[in-house]
């Protein structure tokens, strides 16, 4: 290995367990020689402002003709292992085994993606040691993982796929208080991570040895469990990446300074794994650009990093990514970002840097099968990862390969079921695919027909009604859908009218196409009443009539009053009414917001872009608080600031009068009056339940779902539509209606 001293070879002897009961690494008393003496030491500099570069956006699929997909189906050999095609599911923590060993729910989730045709699936970010586990992550050090690994390996191999496990240590991205045995977070240097505001303990040589042993121990468990390979998490601001990055590594010993020294930890971990498991394919995921400017990892430096790592001969592939936790929003950008395939350029550079000698994997915001094929056809990478696309449709590969691309359920990048829930340590689901996380009960092979076909009526063509109709029809029932407007989509179509929210149309189009393929009798411009429904002789009816905004101004956060005085004035309206008729809005607008969601923030953008003066008043700690965990904040707030939108947080609308509103701060210390030609209330909603109420005495089964039951989000609507469609056969009996 050019430029690297001989410390990367030779198996280290075993050692006593550490304080957590895990084995410790024994190290030679002689430190390794310095690496690449010609390399200049890293000189600490003040942290610069974030690099203003915006990653290049991929051309959207909608703007292109159908791509040739053949390159995706070619096998590839990685570390002696043949992977059947070039599509992989990147490592992502699903939080099904939060703070515990790997479990059956995680097995079911990954096996479903292998069943759907993915060539490689990857267990996400499994922690190798209690110090560095981070809240919610699967714990890889438990021996009881081995039989569950075997179950996963068997399930994946049954479908012809392969499965790796990504191992990680979060370093300073930890509170140090995940369980009840507390220690401070640790890292290469005393640089506090952005997540927890916890000061960091600088790692000693003993700490480093412990971490190396922990990675090797967990890799050995992976091998014992029959999994096909291991990937090191060397990017995304986790421990290995913290050592590689000049932003987080300010050490002056053999692990800091020169780039070669900063790569040492990754090399020593890989060396120990290869000594223990010489036949186990080993890859590493790298942040090629931290998007911090020159203070962090840059593509120019990464061109050298990958050569150093590749020259060791230890790594069988490189999975190219980007970001650290200061710029994490670039990793899984939401639909408001406009970013697609923006990290492919990093993979292209990596492949060029090592001359194609080792497979390069590309991922991040590649959301369609056509975009994946484009990457391969351009020679930018050797495999392509589709993470959120597989969350949305585990059959994406199988459908595309069979010429059924039109049936693929699209990821709309709402980041609600996956990223938001995961950020809160909850098991991920999917806004558009209610089977995600529920594979054991609702997996692909559990969509059998119910037996005797029922005659079903769905009232309402929004997301809940459309999903209910699709699921019921797919199970062999005869379905009639009644929609009073001239198009399907309901409130989702209004949401798609907001700036940078058009990807919702992809879900509407998908469901519309599914209803057409399944032969659902869709009747638009049809007002449903009891007589209309009776004439269809249904066995069961589901009411999905949605909800409307409450104009009283009633707020959960102001229990001292029934509503906002003046909320009944003619210049007071709601987001839905504004989206239906933007011309009704005056020049000076105040949005009274209780949720911090797109109904307020993206509507503010739309109105400001049309020249209106806009102020958003919210009781939340900051404007747009509801968009924090969907990663929308960095793409929404700067736009609003540029447009001059005023965000007034920790405040209430005290009263509304003709031409003005009175605003009081949350703590009662100040009050002011501001002019307002239009006041928009983004507060609570009220279910449209009149039809449901009139059907209570009918002989057929009647239920309600979605906002007609309780106003919530599209995630709930899609889920309840799916559940009704799957269970109605067992519920539909001549009886009194139930909710």
TANORDA-V415137 format. One record per residue. N is the residue number from 1. RES is the residue in three letters. NEAR is the number of other C-alpha atoms within 10 Angstrom. Layout:
[[N,RES,NEAR] [N,RES,NEAR]]
This chain:
[[1,UNK,13] [2,UNK,9] [3,UNK,13] [4,UNK,19] [5,UNK,13] [6,UNK,10] [7,UNK,15] [8,UNK,19] [9,UNK,12] [10,UNK,10] [11,UNK,12] [12,UNK,15] [13,UNK,10] [14,UNK,12] [15,UNK,13] [16,UNK,11] [17,UNK,12] [18,UNK,11] [19,UNK,8] [20,UNK,10] [21,UNK,8] [22,UNK,19] [23,UNK,17] [24,UNK,22] [25,UNK,25] [26,UNK,15] [27,UNK,15] [28,UNK,10] [29,UNK,6] [30,UNK,7] [31,UNK,10] [32,UNK,13] [33,UNK,12] [34,UNK,15] [35,UNK,21] [36,UNK,15] [37,UNK,12] [38,UNK,7] [39,UNK,12] [40,UNK,10] [41,UNK,13] [42,UNK,16] [43,UNK,10] [44,UNK,13] [45,UNK,11] [46,UNK,7] [47,UNK,12] [48,UNK,11] [49,UNK,10] [50,UNK,15] [51,UNK,13] [52,UNK,9] [53,UNK,9] [54,UNK,10] [55,UNK,16] [56,UNK,14] [57,UNK,16] [58,UNK,19] [59,UNK,13] [60,UNK,16] [61,UNK,15] [62,UNK,7] [63,UNK,7] [64,UNK,10] [65,UNK,8] [66,UNK,10] [67,UNK,14] [68,UNK,11] [69,UNK,19] [70,UNK,11] [71,UNK,18] [72,UNK,26] [73,UNK,17] [74,UNK,14] [75,UNK,15] [76,UNK,17] [77,UNK,12] [78,UNK,17] [79,UNK,18] [80,UNK,11] [81,UNK,15] [82,UNK,13] [83,UNK,22] [84,UNK,19] [85,UNK,21] [86,UNK,23] [87,UNK,30] [88,UNK,28] [89,UNK,27] [90,UNK,25] [91,UNK,21] [92,UNK,17] [93,UNK,25] [94,UNK,28] [95,UNK,27] [96,UNK,24] [97,UNK,21] [98,UNK,19] [99,UNK,21] [100,UNK,17] [101,UNK,20] [102,UNK,26] [103,UNK,19] [104,UNK,15] [105,UNK,18] [106,UNK,22] [107,UNK,22] [108,UNK,22] [109,UNK,22] [110,UNK,29] [111,UNK,28] [112,UNK,26] [113,UNK,26] [114,UNK,28] [115,UNK,22] [116,UNK,20] [117,UNK,27] [118,UNK,33] [119,UNK,29] [120,UNK,25] [121,UNK,25] [122,UNK,22] [123,UNK,25] [124,UNK,22] [125,UNK,26] [126,UNK,30] [127,UNK,29] [128,UNK,28] [129,UNK,25] [130,UNK,21] [131,UNK,25] [132,UNK,27] [133,UNK,27] [134,UNK,27] [135,UNK,20] [136,UNK,23] [137,UNK,26] [138,UNK,29] [139,UNK,24] [140,UNK,31] [141,UNK,27] [142,UNK,17] [143,UNK,16] [144,UNK,14] [145,UNK,21] [146,UNK,22] [147,UNK,16] [148,UNK,19] [149,UNK,25] [150,UNK,18] [151,UNK,19] [152,UNK,26] [153,UNK,22] [154,UNK,19] [155,UNK,21] [156,UNK,27] [157,UNK,17] [158,UNK,13] [159,UNK,17] [160,UNK,16] [161,UNK,26] [162,UNK,27] [163,UNK,28] [164,UNK,26] [165,UNK,25] [166,UNK,28] [167,UNK,29] [168,UNK,29] [169,UNK,29] [170,UNK,28] [171,UNK,29] [172,UNK,34] [173,UNK,27] [174,UNK,26] [175,UNK,25] [176,UNK,25] [177,UNK,14] [178,UNK,17] [179,UNK,13] [180,UNK,7] [181,UNK,10] [182,UNK,12] [183,UNK,16] [184,UNK,18] [185,UNK,27] [186,UNK,29] [187,UNK,29] [188,UNK,28] [189,UNK,20] [190,UNK,18] [191,UNK,19] [192,UNK,20] [193,UNK,26] [194,UNK,14] [195,UNK,12] [196,UNK,13] [197,UNK,12] [198,UNK,18] [199,UNK,16] [200,UNK,23] [201,UNK,18] [202,UNK,18] [203,UNK,18] [204,UNK,12] [205,UNK,12] [206,UNK,13] [207,UNK,16] [208,UNK,18] [209,UNK,18] [210,UNK,21] [211,UNK,24] [212,UNK,23] [213,UNK,26] [214,UNK,27] [215,UNK,23] [216,UNK,26] [217,UNK,24] [218,UNK,26] [219,UNK,30] [220,UNK,20] [221,UNK,21] [222,UNK,27] [223,UNK,22] [224,UNK,16] [225,UNK,21] [226,UNK,20] [227,UNK,25] [228,UNK,22] [229,UNK,24] [230,UNK,25] [231,UNK,27] [232,UNK,26] [233,UNK,28] [234,UNK,29] [235,UNK,28] [236,UNK,25] [237,UNK,29] [238,UNK,25] [239,UNK,26] [240,UNK,29] [241,UNK,29] [242,UNK,29] [243,UNK,29] [244,UNK,33] [245,UNK,28] [246,UNK,24] [247,UNK,21] [248,UNK,23] [249,UNK,24] [250,UNK,22] [251,UNK,21] [252,UNK,14] [253,UNK,11] [254,UNK,17] [255,UNK,23] [256,UNK,24] [257,UNK,22] [258,UNK,24] [259,UNK,24] [260,UNK,24] [261,UNK,25] [262,UNK,28] [263,UNK,23] [264,UNK,23] [265,UNK,25] [266,UNK,21] [267,UNK,24] [268,UNK,19] [269,UNK,22] [270,UNK,26] [271,UNK,25] [272,UNK,23] [273,UNK,27] [274,UNK,21] [275,UNK,15] [276,UNK,17] [277,UNK,19] [278,UNK,12] [279,UNK,15] [280,UNK,23] [281,UNK,22] [282,UNK,26] [283,UNK,26] [284,UNK,24] [285,UNK,25] [286,UNK,25] [287,UNK,27] [288,UNK,28] [289,UNK,25] [290,UNK,30] [291,UNK,25] [292,UNK,21] [293,UNK,17] [294,UNK,20] [295,UNK,20] [296,UNK,24] [297,UNK,27] [298,UNK,20] [299,UNK,21] [300,UNK,12] [301,UNK,15] [302,UNK,22] [303,UNK,18] [304,UNK,16] [305,UNK,21] [306,UNK,19] [307,UNK,14] [308,UNK,21] [309,UNK,21] [310,UNK,19] [311,UNK,14] [312,UNK,16] [313,UNK,13] [314,UNK,23] [315,UNK,23] [316,UNK,23] [317,UNK,22] [318,UNK,25] [319,UNK,28] [320,UNK,29] [321,UNK,24] [322,UNK,26] [323,UNK,23] [324,UNK,25] [325,UNK,16] [326,UNK,16] [327,UNK,17] [328,UNK,16] [329,UNK,20] [330,UNK,25] [331,UNK,20] [332,UNK,20] [333,UNK,24] [334,UNK,25] [335,UNK,23] [336,UNK,22] [337,UNK,20] [338,UNK,15] [339,UNK,23] [340,UNK,24] [341,UNK,22] [342,UNK,23] [343,UNK,27] [344,UNK,26] [345,UNK,21] [346,UNK,24] [347,UNK,24] [348,UNK,20] [349,UNK,19] [350,UNK,30] [351,UNK,24] [352,UNK,15] [353,UNK,17] [354,UNK,19] [355,UNK,10] [356,UNK,13] [357,UNK,12] [358,UNK,18] [359,UNK,21] [360,UNK,24] [361,UNK,28] [362,UNK,32] [363,UNK,28] [364,UNK,24] [365,UNK,26] [366,UNK,26] [367,UNK,24] [368,UNK,21] [369,UNK,23] [370,UNK,20] [371,UNK,23] [372,UNK,25] [373,UNK,22] [374,UNK,19] [375,UNK,25] [376,UNK,19] [377,UNK,17] [378,UNK,9] [379,UNK,13] [380,UNK,22] [381,UNK,29] [382,UNK,24] [383,UNK,28] [384,UNK,29] [385,UNK,26] [386,UNK,24] [387,UNK,22] [388,UNK,26] [389,UNK,23] [390,UNK,26] [391,UNK,30] [392,UNK,26] [393,UNK,24] [394,UNK,30] [395,UNK,23] [396,UNK,26] [397,UNK,28] [398,UNK,18] [399,UNK,17] [400,UNK,18] [401,UNK,16] [402,UNK,8] [403,UNK,11] [404,UNK,12] [405,UNK,17] [406,UNK,13] [407,UNK,17] [408,UNK,21] [409,UNK,23] [410,UNK,25] [411,UNK,25] [412,UNK,21] [413,UNK,27] [414,UNK,23] [415,UNK,23] [416,UNK,22] [417,UNK,24] [418,UNK,26] [419,UNK,26] [420,UNK,20] [421,UNK,19] [422,UNK,23] [423,UNK,18] [424,UNK,13] [425,UNK,20] [426,UNK,18] [427,UNK,21] [428,UNK,23] [429,UNK,24] [430,UNK,25] [431,UNK,26] [432,UNK,29] [433,UNK,22] [434,UNK,25] [435,UNK,23] [436,UNK,25] [437,UNK,23] [438,UNK,15] [439,UNK,20] [440,UNK,17] [441,UNK,12] [442,UNK,16] [443,UNK,17] [444,UNK,16] [445,UNK,11] [446,UNK,11] [447,UNK,14] [448,UNK,11] [449,UNK,15] [450,UNK,17] [451,UNK,10] [452,UNK,10] [453,UNK,16] [454,UNK,20] [455,UNK,15] [456,UNK,28] [457,UNK,26] [458,UNK,30] [459,UNK,30] [460,UNK,28] [461,UNK,30] [462,UNK,26] [463,UNK,31] [464,UNK,33] [465,UNK,34] [466,UNK,29] [467,UNK,29] [468,UNK,31] [469,UNK,34] [470,UNK,25] [471,UNK,23] [472,UNK,30] [473,UNK,25] [474,UNK,23] [475,UNK,20] [476,UNK,16] [477,UNK,24] [478,UNK,19] [479,UNK,28] [480,UNK,22] [481,UNK,24] [482,UNK,26] [483,UNK,25] [484,UNK,17] [485,UNK,15] [486,UNK,10] [487,UNK,14] [488,UNK,24] [489,UNK,25] [490,UNK,22] [491,UNK,17] [492,UNK,18] [493,UNK,19] [494,UNK,20] [495,UNK,23] [496,UNK,18] [497,UNK,18] [498,UNK,20] [499,UNK,18] [500,UNK,17] [501,UNK,22] [502,UNK,18] [503,UNK,18] [504,UNK,23] [505,UNK,18] [506,UNK,15] [507,UNK,21] [508,UNK,22] [509,UNK,16] [510,UNK,16] [511,UNK,22] [512,UNK,20] [513,UNK,14] [514,UNK,23] [515,UNK,22] [516,UNK,13] [517,UNK,13] [518,UNK,19] [519,UNK,14] [520,UNK,21] [521,UNK,15] [522,UNK,20] [523,UNK,18] [524,UNK,16] [525,UNK,12] [526,UNK,16] [527,UNK,13] [528,UNK,18] [529,UNK,14] [530,UNK,12] [531,UNK,8] [532,UNK,12] [533,UNK,18] [534,UNK,14] [535,UNK,8] [536,UNK,12] [537,UNK,13] [538,UNK,21] [539,UNK,19] [540,UNK,23] [541,UNK,26] [542,UNK,27] [543,UNK,28] [544,UNK,34] [545,UNK,30] [546,UNK,29] [547,UNK,20] [548,UNK,18] [549,UNK,19] [550,UNK,18] [551,UNK,21] [552,UNK,16] [553,UNK,23] [554,UNK,18] [555,UNK,17] [556,UNK,13] [557,UNK,11] [558,UNK,14] [559,UNK,9] [560,UNK,9] [561,UNK,12] [562,UNK,12] [563,UNK,18] [564,UNK,19] [565,UNK,17] [566,UNK,17] [567,UNK,21] [568,UNK,15] [569,UNK,13] [570,UNK,10] [571,UNK,19] [572,UNK,21] [573,UNK,22] [574,UNK,21] [575,UNK,22] [576,UNK,18] [577,UNK,15] [578,UNK,16] [579,UNK,19] [580,UNK,11] [581,UNK,10] [582,UNK,14] [583,UNK,8] [584,UNK,13] [585,UNK,20] [586,UNK,15] [587,UNK,15] [588,UNK,20] [589,UNK,23] [590,UNK,24] [591,UNK,28] [592,UNK,24] [593,UNK,26] [594,UNK,23] [595,UNK,20] [596,UNK,23] [597,UNK,18] [598,UNK,21] [599,UNK,21] [600,UNK,26] [601,UNK,27] [602,UNK,24] [603,UNK,23] [604,UNK,28] [605,UNK,25] [606,UNK,21] [607,UNK,23] [608,UNK,22] [609,UNK,16] [610,UNK,11] [611,UNK,12] [612,UNK,19] [613,UNK,20] [614,UNK,26] [615,UNK,21] [616,UNK,23] [617,UNK,27] [618,UNK,28] [619,UNK,22] [620,UNK,20] [621,UNK,13] [622,UNK,15] [623,UNK,26] [624,UNK,25] [625,UNK,18] [626,UNK,18] [627,UNK,21] [628,UNK,16] [629,UNK,18] [630,UNK,23] [631,UNK,25] [632,UNK,23] [633,UNK,21] [634,UNK,16] [635,UNK,17] [636,UNK,19] [637,UNK,19] [638,UNK,11] [639,UNK,16] [640,UNK,20] [641,UNK,12] [642,UNK,10] [643,UNK,19] [644,UNK,16] [645,UNK,21] [646,UNK,16] [647,UNK,20] [648,UNK,19] [649,UNK,19] [650,UNK,16] [651,UNK,23] [652,UNK,26] [653,UNK,25] [654,UNK,18] [655,UNK,17] [656,UNK,22] [657,UNK,18] [658,UNK,14] [659,UNK,13] [660,UNK,18] [661,UNK,22] [662,UNK,16] [663,UNK,21] [664,UNK,20] [665,UNK,19] [666,UNK,17] [667,UNK,9] [668,UNK,9] [669,UNK,7] [670,UNK,10] [671,UNK,14] [672,UNK,11] [673,UNK,15] [674,UNK,14] [675,UNK,15] [676,UNK,25] [677,UNK,17] [678,UNK,24] [679,UNK,29] [680,UNK,25] [681,UNK,26] [682,UNK,24] [683,UNK,22] [684,UNK,20] [685,UNK,16] [686,UNK,16] [687,UNK,19] [688,UNK,19] [689,UNK,18] [690,UNK,12] [691,UNK,17] [692,UNK,24] [693,UNK,12] [694,UNK,11] [695,UNK,22] [696,UNK,17] [697,UNK,13] [698,UNK,14] [699,UNK,16] [700,UNK,21] [701,UNK,24] [702,UNK,27] [703,UNK,23] [704,UNK,26] [705,UNK,26] [706,UNK,27] [707,UNK,28] [708,UNK,26] [709,UNK,22] [710,UNK,18] [711,UNK,20] [712,UNK,16] [713,UNK,13] [714,UNK,19] [715,UNK,20] [716,UNK,21] [717,UNK,30] [718,UNK,24] [719,UNK,24] [720,UNK,24] [721,UNK,27] [722,UNK,25] [723,UNK,19] [724,UNK,22] [725,UNK,23] [726,UNK,22] [727,UNK,13] [728,UNK,22] [729,UNK,21] [730,UNK,8] [731,UNK,13] [732,UNK,19] [733,UNK,15] [734,UNK,13] [735,UNK,14] [736,UNK,13] [737,UNK,20] [738,UNK,12] [739,UNK,13]]
